[in-house]
Structures are given as structure tokens and as C-alpha cells.
């Protein structure tokens, strides 16, 4: 089901995730960590299918269950908070998404540290949500910080670092800094072709 979702076969992925979830609920129970993972995976596939409200509802259920079963600081709980925030943004609830991404980032920095790859991804997600909210200068500032951190932590050629360079260029374009955006996009393209 995960592979099908990655291939863009979202309906097949949803169908298979629903079967897996039903089986895990029956065999393992509704609160087993594997069952919660299946529910999360189904929500992601629904998101890919464009069923954003269903995805938001399911991500909210998973977050609530993971907080209760695993605790508020468990990595899976932190992932669920991020997933819910992303789904809310795609539903058009941009302020809620930003608020939840801020909370997720603060929790990840506290629990995993500021340089953990999941924390860096969370910072990227907050920047994207801020851009959707129209906060272009904050977006640029956050992407600049993230690019510097990813270069330091992951190296200049890591795929996430290359993604950050591209995201910063896009954010600069949204801010109206078109020449900087073009120059950075050219650099990002050259680096991607090389790597």
C-alpha cells in the first residue's frame, strides 16, 4: 500500500490500507501502535487521493490516540502532529496549520534537538505553511536558516539540502526577489543535475 501510494496509485493504496487497518484492529486492537500506524498510513493515502477532510479527521484521531497511548513526546505522536498540520494546510486552514506546525517544531526541538532531521523537516513544513498564509518574509527567513542548518548537518549535496535551496528560491520569488530567485534556482538545478 505504501509503495502504491508512492507510485500515485492512491485509490489502490486506500483500499489496501483499509484492509490492513481492519485486520490490525481485529487482531491487535484499536490502540496497538501498529494499528495506529495503519490509521496514519490510510490518512496519508486519503490525502493523496484529495480527500482532505477525511484525511484531517483521521489524522486528528491518530494524534489523539497516540497522545493517549504513547504520550505527547513520543516520536510517532510528534509525527502525527506534523501530519495533521500539513493536512489542515491542504484543506485551506492555513492559520490552524501554522499554529500546529509551530507547536510541532517546538516539541521536536525540545525532544529531538534543533539539528535532528525530523526537526529540520518540521522547520521546512512551517515555512511552507507560512508561505501559504502569505507571510513571505518569514518564509524566506526560515528557509535561509533551514538551508544553512541542512548544509551544516547533512552536507551541501544531501537531497534535503538541495530541496531547501529550491524552496528558498521559490520563496524569494514569492517575495518579489525575482533575480535572486532565478540565480538560486539555477544553482539548485545545477546541483541536482550534478548529484
Secondary structure, 3 states (H helix, E strand, C coil): CHHHHHCCCHHHHHHHHHHHHHHHHHHHCCCCHHHHHHHHHHHHHHHHCCCHHHHHHHHHHHHHHHHHHHCCCCHHHHHHHHHHHHHHHHCCCHHHHHHHHHHHHHHHHHHCCCCCHHHHHHHHHHHHHHHHCCCHHHHHHHHHHHHHHHHHHHCCCCHHHHHHHHHHHHHHHHHCCHHHHHHHHHHHHHHHHHC
